[in-house]
Amino acid sequence: MTYFNNIEQEARRLAEWLDLAKEQGADTSALEAKILGFIAEAKEKAKRLQPTSDFKYIEPDELEEIRALRNKSARILPLSLTDDELYDRILGAWLGRCAGCVLGAPVEGRDREFIKAWAHKLGQRYPLDDYWMDYPGIPRNHYTDPIDCFVKRGMDHVGSDDDLAYTVLGLLILEDYGIDFTTEDVGAAWLKYLPMACTAEEVALENLKKDVLPAEAAEIDNPFIEWIGADIRSDPWGYAAPGLPELAAQMAYKDAYLSHRRNGVYGAMFFSAVIAAALTVSDMRRAVEIGAAEIPNTSRLYESIVETVEWVDKDKDWERTCGRIYEKYRGMSICHTFNNTAITVSALLYSDGDFERAITLAVMGGIDTDCNGATAGSILGAAVGSKNIPKKWIEPFNDRLTTYLINSGEHRITDLARRTWEIAKKCRARFG
């Protein structure tokens, strides 16, 4: 499909013409009002557009309808880990998410050709085998921490990033409301802990502040409902449900419904189920299959996942598969669910269960690199455990993680894992 990418350029050019006219003494108020009126009318028409008759996908929003369209699969997997082994797996997932996020943050939003060129400019190995030595661009803050803490020369803890703040927030939701939490509880937690948000989350948060009901917060002026935001919130539900992919997907659904719809929700359900499976299944292909069995097999996301797996099998070459992904999703937002899921799935499958290879491939794939690196690291960390993650990826953190959450700014990663482990044991005892 062709995306309407040129509208931003044309809008900027129009604004410059209007500014020039004003500077040269013209009255532009009538034309500006006409333009804004047309935009408002066009937005309303766009919201009401319906799929064409040849749109073959069935993509419900209600959980029971979603479940009715799933593949048959095991919903409860055997868990043979001791309590200590389970803790190590959960700690591995937390540390893996941190490592992938930190690796991806300096090149967030860049494409794979830029990333390759940046590695060569710094004299770093490619494929990557360590954190970045430096970041492109000028010194800046990444949320509340200097970007320096995401590169080797300044790294002494895990800095603030939305991909990690939402993981901590998920744990807080589980602690505050229990595993039977509701979408209404998620909304209350956002108002309590979230000082800011982006895209779909920003829309939902602002709607909540206007007393919009949580069940409707995603539905008012929100064109981001199929973007990646709910995906990056999916990890704690998988951590809390080891070997329970259906339950993990159910919790992800309740969380995602606050801000997303359709494939934006399915992405969160998929990745939470993959993580839940990875805590008991070491084979990445099997984990991906289990995750895909929690979303409608009639959806575009399911089709994308299956297609990515087929490309991996056919190509047997990561660069070639990555090229296919770029070609198919050319023009799509870098924050969308489809393209980033494809990059992450390909990284998982090409990793052959190797932690370092998973996070580096996910980041080298470009686009939303901190999200994809974090998700790949979370899944492989869950599969291999903290003891099997190379020290170079975790020792620089000094067991410290900061967030921008209200009254929840600094944490020990081992403590976050311990608290998650306590919930996971209770969850498994109840449902497993």
Sequence and secondary structure as in RCSB ss.txt:
>XXXX:A:sequence
MTYFNNIEQEARRLAEWLDLAKEQGADTSALEAKILGFIAEAKEKAKRLQPTSDFKYIEPDELEEIRALRNKSAR
ILPLSLTDDELYDRILGAWLGRCAGCVLGAPVEGRDREFIKAWAHKLGQRYPLDDYWMDYPGIPRNHYTDPIDCF
VKRGMDHVGSDDDLAYTVLGLLILEDYGIDFTTEDVGAAWLKYLPMACTAEEVALENLKKDVLPAEAAEIDNPFI
EWIGADIRSDPWGYAAPGLPELAAQMAYKDAYLSHRRNGVYGAMFFSAVIAAALTVSDMRRAVEIGAAEIPNTSR
LYESIVETVEWVDKDKDWERTCGRIYEKYRGMSICHTFNNTAITVSALLYSDGDFERAITLAVMGGIDTDCNGAT
AGSILGAAVGSKNIPKKWIEPFNDRLTTYLINSGEHRITDLARRTWEIAKKCRARFG
>XXXX:A:secstr
    THHHHHHHHHHHHHHHHHHTT   HHHHHHHHHHHHHHHHHHHH    TT       SHHHHHHT     S
S      HHHHHHHHHHHHHHHHHHHHHHGGGTT  HHHHHHHHHHHT  SS  S  SS SSS  EETTEEGGGG
SGGG SSB   HHHHHHHHHHHHHHHH TT  HHHHHHHHHHH S   HHHHHHHHHHHTT  GGGTTSSS TTT
TBGGGGGG HHHHHTSTT HHHHHHHHHHHHTTT  THHHHHHHHHHHHHHHHTT   HHHHHHHHHTTS TTSH
HHHHHHHHHHHHHHH  HHHHHHHHHHHTTTS TTBHHHHHHHHHHHHHHHTT HHHHHHHHHHT SSHHHHHHH
HHHHHHHHH GGGS GGGTGGGTTEEE  STT  EEEHHHHHHHHHHHHHHHHHHH 
